[in-house]
Amino acid sequence: MTKYAVFDNTGILTGRYDSGLHADIPRGAVAITAELFRRTVLESDGVWRLVDGEVVKEPIAEVLPDYPQLVAVERYRREATGVSVEGLQIETTRDSQALIASTGLSAVLDPDYRCNFKTVTGFVEIGSGQIITIAKAVRAHVQACFDRELTLLRAIEAGEFHEDMLLDGWPDSAPLDPIEPQ
């Protein structure tokens, strides 16, 4: 009984055939020894390929973490951790940022503007001065997160990034669960 291997157009093993079990062997199948057939079945610590007519096992390529993506995810998490402004705990999620920006615009247009503003701990009545202070603090927090992201991206580009940098240097608060590079 003859053993065969089939490879895709990039040379990667896609199938194995045994003439004793398979009546139809695909065109282009490569005859291999019984020992090599057995190895391709049992050895999963590499990628079996056809290179220059020879079946070889190549090491599995190391997959490096996508550091720019990890940095962006961490920035987004940090961006939404919230800030404390004049004793009020303010959310900084994307939705909260939009609401605060529109409330801030109302405060700029009408210096006598007042509203019931929802903080993390509940509602408070605030005036235009406090609204503008909150809007500035939220904007500063979010901008600091983007600035840290840019610093980390530049470190990645320069080859100076270390994984511990991902958790350091962010404004104000820490995330609940640090991201683990994969």
Long-range contacts (C-beta under 8 A, 24 or more apart in sequence): 2-31, 3-31, 3-32, 3-33, 3-34, 3-36, 3-37, 4-29, 4-30, 4-31, 4-32, 5-29, 5-30, 5-32, 5-36, 5-37, 5-40, 5-48, 5-50, 5-55, 6-30, 7-49, 7-50, 11-49, 11-50, 11-51, 12-47, 12-48, 12-49, 13-40, 13-47, 13-48, 13-49, 13-50, 13-55, 16-40, 16-41, 30-55, 65-163, 65-181, 65-182, 67-152, 67-156, 67-161, 67-181, 68-153, 68-156, 70-166, 70-179, 70-181, 71-149, 71-152, 71-153, 71-156, 71-166, 72-149, 73-179, 74-149, 74-166, 74-167, 74-170, 74-175, 74-179, 75-145, 75-146, 75-148, 75-149, 77-175, 77-179, 78-145, 78-148, 78-170, 78-171, 78-173, 78-175, 79-141, 79-142, 79-145, 79-146, 81-172, 81-173, 81-174, 81-175, 82-120, 82-173, 83-137, 83-138, 83-141, 83-172, 84-172, 85-133, 85-134, 85-137, 85-138, 86-130, 86-133, 88-119, 88-121, 88-124, 88-134, 89-119, 89-120, 89-121, 90-119, 90-120, 90-134, 90-137, 90-138, 91-119, 91-120, 92-138, 92-141, 92-142, 96-138, 97-138, 97-142, 100-131, 100-134, 100-135, 100-138, 101-135, 103-131, 103-135, 104-131, 104-132, 104-134, 104-135, 106-131, 107-131, 107-132, 107-135, 108-132, 141-171, 141-172, 144-170, 144-171, 145-170, 145-171
